[in-house]
Amino acid sequence: MMVTELNSYEIHLHQPLKTNQIMKMYKMMAQNNCDVYLYQNSLIADGGHLTKLLSFFLFVDLDEPILMIIDGENVDCTYNDVQKLCKDNIDTITCRRKYDESMIQESSSIIV
């Protein structure tokens, strides 16, 4: 049985993602058993919705960090896949928070 986790990462991009990278990211997120959310200022995207993902990266500000939240069973695998896919675009990526299943269930709210 896989353990459910929730991790958040801060991503700094130095160049925008290309459309084919966003398409690959969408397909990858759909294959893994997890949910991915992206947040920056007033922009929010659910990685499971292609149109929202495309819109997010269309308006993303390269001078501001992106918060990526991964929730599910394959968190590390999804993180590694995103990192490999965007390696030429990422300046830095750091883990902000890691929660395992027991920490999520005992808390009514968590900080990401």
N, C-alpha and C positions, 0 to 999 in steps of 0.2 A: 504494500500500500504506500502510495506517495504521500508526502507531507505537504500540506498547504502552507505557503509562505506569502509574505507581503514585504517587498523591498522597494526602496526609493533611491533614485540616483540623480545626481546633478550633472548635466551634460553641457559642455561649452563647445559650440561648433565654430570653426574658422572659415568654413565655406558651406553654402547651401547644399542640400541633398538634391540629386537629380531625380527626375520623375521615375526612371527605371529602378532606382534604389528604393523609393517610396513604395512602388509596386511590389518589389521583393520583400520589403519589410511587412507589408500587409499580408502577403501570402504566408510568410514565416510565422507571423503572429496568429494567423488562423489555424496553422498546423499544430502549434504548441498548445498544451492544455492550461492556458493562463489568459488573464486579461491584462492589457497594457494601456495605460493612460498617459498622455503627455500634457503638460501644463506650462504656460509661460505668460506672465502678466494676465491679460483677460482671455487668452486663447486656451481652449481645452479640446483635446481630441481623444476619442476612443479608438485604439488601434484596430479594433474589429470592424470599423466603418471606413471604407476606402475614401469616400468623399470628404469626411471629416479629417482624415489623415492628410490628404492632399491639400485641403484648405489650411490646415495648421502649418504645414511646411511652406506654403505660399506666403504666409504672413509672419513667419518666425523672424525674430530680431537676433541677428548674430552677435550683438553686443550684450545680450542678456542670456543667462543660463536657462536651460530647459529642465523641468522636473519630470522624470520618467518614473512611473509607479508600475510595478509588475506584481500581479496577484494571481496565485495559482500553484500548480504542482511542479512546473518546470521552470522555475524562476531563474536559476543559474544558467540553464540551457538557453533560455530566451535572451538573457543579458549577454551571454557570449555571442549569440547569433547577431544581435544588434551591434555589438562592438565590432565584430568582423565585417559586417555589411557596411558600416559607416566609418571604418578606420581612417580613411583618407580625409574625412570631413570633421572628425572629432579632434578638438584641441586637448581637452581633458574630460574625464568622466570619473566621478567619485561616488561611492556609496554613502547615502545619508543615513538611512535607517534599515534595519533588518528585523522582521518579526516572524517568529515561527507560529505554528497553529495554536499552541497553548497560550501564547502571549496575546494573540488576536481574540481568542474566545473569552479570556478573562477580563478584557478591557472593553468598556462600552464605547470608548473613542481612543484613537491612536494618532500620533503625530507622524506625518510623512515628510 
